Every structure is written in C-alpha cells, then in structure tokens.
Amino acid sequence: MSQYKLTVAAKATIPGYASLIGAALVNAQEASSPIDLAFVDDAVVEKDNAESSVVLEATDGGKTYGNEKVLRFLDEKYNLSGSADKQAVEEWVKFAFEALAIKDFKALTPSLEKLESHLNFRTFFVGYNPTLADVALWGVLRANSVVASVVKNGTFINIARWYKYFDNCQYYNGSVETLVKDINEQRKLSKQGQKKESKASYDIDLVDAQDGKVVTRFPPEPSGYLHIGHAKAAVLNQYFARAYHGKLIIRFDDTNPTKENVEFEDSIVEDLKLLGIEGDRVTHSSDYFQEMYGYAVQMIKDGLAYCDDTEQEQMREERGEGIPSKRRDRSVEENLRIFEEMAKASDEGKKNCLRAKISYDAANKTLRDPVIYRCNDSPHHRTGTKWKAYPTYDFCCPIVDAIEGVTHALRTTEYRDRNAQYEWMLKALKLRKVHIWDFSRVNFVRTLLSKRKLQWFVDTGRVSGWDDPRFPTVRGVRRRGMTVEGLQAFIISQGPSKNILNLEWSSIWAANKKVIDPVVPRHSAVVAEDVVTITLAGGPDKPYKEERAKHKKNPDLGQKPVVFSSSVLIDQEDAVTLKDGEEFTLMDWGNAIVEKIHKDGEKVTGIDAKLHLEGDFRKTEKKISWLADTDDKVKCDLVDFDHLITKEKIEEGENFEDYLTPQTEFHKDAYGDLNIANLKEGDIIQFERKGYYRLDKAPTASSPAVFFTIPDGKVVQRYGAKKQ
C-alpha cells in the first residue's frame, strides 16, 4: 500500500508539474512506489481551501497543501537533491515559485535574464547533477504558458539548452521527458476513471429488470481459449445477475463442429473458475438442436425461410447489391424437401443453405436474408454424427435465450447491427421478448483478439501456445503475472459503457501492480553480462548470513536470509556512474567509499572500495542493489516481451501479417540471491530496482530459473523503444 496520495487540480492557474515530477522521481527511485497520483478536473482539490491546487495526503490523514510545500516535503523525506548545497538549492526553489509564476512576459524578463546568466557556464543550477532546484525551476517554467515559446525559439540560449537537457536527463532510472509522458498518461487514465465514477456507470437502465427475476447468460464458443474480451463479458453478466439477485447461465455455443472440441471447453471452464465466475446453470446450444430444427421447419412452413444453392461468392455479391436470390420464391414443399436433404448431408443438401426470408435490400445488411442453417458432416464433440446440418449463431442465440428464460442479453457493440435481426427472429417465431444491452468490447492497442488470427500465431510457431505470455488470453496474461484480483478490478473499472476505447496495456498492469506490490517479497539480482565485482576493504573475513524482512512494509511475509561478503556484485550500469572517492550506499547494508575503479575502455571491470557503515545513507546520491559473490547465488534468465504487432489498430482490409514485430522476446542472464532456489513455479516477486517478475520455471542443477517480467503500468512499451 502506498504511503501517500498526491492529488493535483488539473485546471489550476499554475499546474503542479513541479510536485508531480518530484513525486514521479520518488516513485522511480523507491522500489515501493510510495506515492499514488490522482487528478481532479477543477482549479482546486478542496473547495474550501484556496491553496489546495496540490494536496499530498498521508495514510495517517495528515495533509500538505500547495505545490511548493509538497515539493519541499518530498525533498526533506526522500532527499531529492542528494549531497548538493542545501542553501543554494533552497534559494533557487524560492526564486522559482516567487519569480517565475508570473504570466506577464515583460515582468518575467528580468528573472529569465538571471537564469540565463547563471547557466552561462553551468549544466545545472546547483552542483553537477539535477537537484530540487532544477525540478522546481523546470516544473514552474513548464507550467507557465508564457515561457513555452521562449524555450522553443531560443530567445534565451542557455535556458533552452538546460531546459532540453533536463527534459532528457537520465536521472533516477528514467528521463524527465519519459516521466512527464507517464504522468500525462496516468492523468488521462485517472480522469477517465473519475468520469466513470461520477456517472455511476453501473447504474444503467436495464429495461423491465425486476429484482429476483433477471436472467443473464455468457455464451462462449468452445473454439479457442478465453481472452480478456470474453472475461469482460463474463464478469459483467455475472455482475448484473447478482446485482438483481437473479441467475447467470453459462452456455457453450457449440454449433460449429469443425472448430470446436472438448479441450477448449474444459479450458474455458477452468478459466471462468479462476475468475470466480460461477453459473447457476451450465448448458450447451447443442442441448436444443431438436428444438431449433423444429423452429427452422416452422419458418419454412410460414414462408419465412428458403433453401438456396447459390454459390457463396455470388450470394455475397447479391446481398451487397440488394439483389434477390433466384431461389427466393421456391415453394414451401420444395424447401421442406431440400431441408431434409440438408439434414442428411446428401450431395444435393450440401449445395444448399437455409436463409431467413426477411428482406433482400434492407438498409441494414444483416437483414438481407441471412443464412440460418448450413450443412456440416463433421462429427460433433457432444452429439457425434446425429446431426449433419447446424444452426448459425444468429439463429441459435435468440431461440435459446428465449427457451432458457434469459431476460437480458448483454453483448458487445459489434453485434449492434444484428440486434434488429435478433428481434425479428423472436417475433417471427412467436417467442418471448428478450432485452438487449450493448457494451463496448475491450480493445488494446497493438493487440489481436480474433481467434483465427491468434490461432495463426500458434500454428506458425511464433508463440509457445495459447498460454503464451504475449497472448491476450486469460491464461496468457496470468502466465505473464496478472493476478485474478487485478484482472477482476480492471474489468469492473471498465463498466458496461458503450464507449469504444483503444486502451494501453499500462492501464490493466497498473491495476495489477496495486494488488501485488503490498504482498510480494523483495529479492536481489544482478545482470550477468559485464557484471562488476566490488572488493570491500573492511568487509567480513568470510561470508555470513543475517535474517532480513522479505518486505519492509509487510512483516507478515516473514524473513529471508541475506548473505554478506567482502566480495559483492553490482550491475555494469550502476558501476559506470561511480567515481573515485565517491561515497555510495549498498542497499540494506550501509555505505562504502570508492577507492579505485578498474576499467577496460569505458567498461568497468572491477572496483576497490572501503566499507563505511557509519556513513549517512541520506547524504549519498547512489543507492545500489548488490549481491554477495558466493557459490549459493542462483543463475536466472530474465525474459521480457514486446507486442506481437507494431500497428496500434489493424483496420478492416489490412493484413496483420504485414505488421509483425521482428523480435518480441528478450533474454538477460542474471544472478539471483540464494532464496530463488526455494521458489516454486508461479511465484511472484520483486527484484529490487528491476521490477516485478513471475517465476515460469524453477531452477534445476542444469538450468536457470526463468522469470517473466511483469509490467507495472508506469512505462508504456512501444515497438522500437522497449524498456529493458
């Protein structure tokens, strides 16, 4: 659980960019991400407090008001300025908020000239690294619309240089530019969430809904594995059934024996159980084949259906042009005879299909005499070879809904044009009324949800199977590290809205992070490539172990052994930031002072350092994760993934194969602490300063532990610019 919540008024005169950047930097440097960000669409957060354009609220209820005060609080608690001259930093912070918030260019000019002069021979305002002074100055300037053009057109050359440099500065594990983009993405998502909450999105008008009498249904086709879109439909149908103290039917729409099998059905049952979806009844469309056959015969006798042997391509063209079929006026007797041949799958029967006689030129093309029965002599996984002609989904669905007592059919907006067809079927067959509610399907950028397209990836060997961590299936995202609680929270947050959105995956992973962060143990790991050994003078004569908390903020997780040694390993990317004579902190141990850095070109090959446990960790700039260089360290394979396709949305008519991502799987060899040997498959952990991981394969004597990275929702991964 986060320690603080930072709420910013989006319509404030001077937006709180400085405190936002400060909070983002804290989250970037602190493994626990202690500050949640939130936004209100107003000029103040609290109506009765004029200073509340920015509010930092602690879990104990204490509050800090104002952009400047919040930023100072963060610096005091988390030491954003490191070992820089505090007095000099303080002077510039004060100058930022007093002199640069003015939206009058003439009045601003002297202050800008002061900045320009100070930066004449300096990269940053205080010292050799960014400090709170830079955060405050940059944040206030960023928030002042009058200054934007000045920075862009280069009127003040040094300010423009510093502004751009700081914007791209690699500091606290990320550039300020990246952090601002992430902040804006979170702001966008937060505002969307607030709109949903303020509109009470679940308070929708279910026509004729009566408490205790509502019946909903979730009808998956057992022709593939459950994906996130299906999961949303299942959760929403259960939600409304329970909200009205009604019933939920899980119905397998098994009307296409060519595509369906028991494996898919069993997997759907298992995935629904994992999601906590339990139907009051579990049924199959195949339970009603006899009834549907009878209704088809009735439609023929009523002159509302006819058999058609028109070639498929010609039929498609005729429907598109609004041209009636040459078989449309066959007699009832002829249609009944041919339909019997279809039921036998005879040579004549196979040439025909049964079409509803609605309209051949309706403006809504789904009403242009749709096909309602087709021949298929493949054995059915439940009924064997008894049936050789099967109803289409559009014919089956309204009939079975009516028979089973469904009161409200909740389905995605992609079926909206077919609603008129659904209602026509009920009326033509004199069946009871079923109300329809459309909700938007879940769409994620650079993601395919089509079973046919996902099957292509499986068949071509581009993924390991339907549970591949790059797949949007329930099994795939769970293998990547999605929790049931995180998935449910995300789906519920989407609600039954009709608005169609293409979501970034960061939104669902952010929901998952809130679930795992408070409860997953922390461990240590270093990347094996170019790993650097630090030889510590004053270190222990021989390695020893001490018990430490698995999670500093969650003592219920218990203790773990940590090995201390005079020889420790650190990442190359940390080693290259150190300088001779610099004091730094070995996380969860203490300080050390660099005595000599050994290099081969730009690459660090080793470091001699002196342990300095009496040093103050609050005064060091570098907090470095490490691992004792002992035989009990565990070999690990850290695996990261990219999206399977490069295009945000594949448009109709485009071939997804033209947009395949060249490489979607990335491996890094690493060493993990001795506790990794005791983990079991499926365990989720956090490697300090590296992120969250799920153990996909436990280590053996001959193979490493395989960990999959779990996105945390902070950084949106993009093709060609992956976060490693």
Secondary structure, 3 states (H helix, E strand, C coil): CCCEEEEEECCCCCCCHHHHHHHHHHHHHCCCCCEEEEEECCCCCCCCCCCCCEEEEECCCCEEECHHHHHHHHHHHHCCCCCCCHHHHHHHHHHHHHHCCCCCHHHHHHHHHHHHHHHHHCCCCCCCCCCHHHHHHHHHHHHCHHHHHHHHHCCCHHHHHHHHHHHCCECCCCEHHHHHHHHHHHHHHHHHHHHHHHCCCCCCCCCCCCCCCCEEEECCCCCCCCEHHHHHHHHHHHHHHHHCCCEEEEEECCCCCCCCCHHHHHHHHHHHHHCCCCCCEEEEHHHHHHHHHHHHHHHHHCCCEEEECCCHHHHHHHHHHCCCCCCCCCCHHHHHHHHHHHHHCCHHHHCCEEEECCECCCCCHHHECCEEEEECCCCECCCECCCCEEECHHHHHHHHHHHHCCCEEEEEHHHHHHHHHHHHHHHHCCCCCCEEEEECCCEECCCCCCHHHHHHHHHCCCCCCCCCCCCCEHHHHHHHCCCHHHHHHHHHHHCCCCCCCEECHHHHHHHHHHHHCCCCCEECEEECCCCEEEEEECCCCCCEEEEEECCCCCHHHCEEEEEECCEEEECHHHHCCCCCCCEEEECCCEEEEEEEEEEECCEEEEEEEEEECCCCHHHCCCEECCEECCCCCEEEEEEEECCCECCCCCCCCCCHHHHECCCCEEEEEEEECHHHHHCCCCCEEEECCCEEEEEEECCCCCCCEEEEEECCCCCCCECCECCC
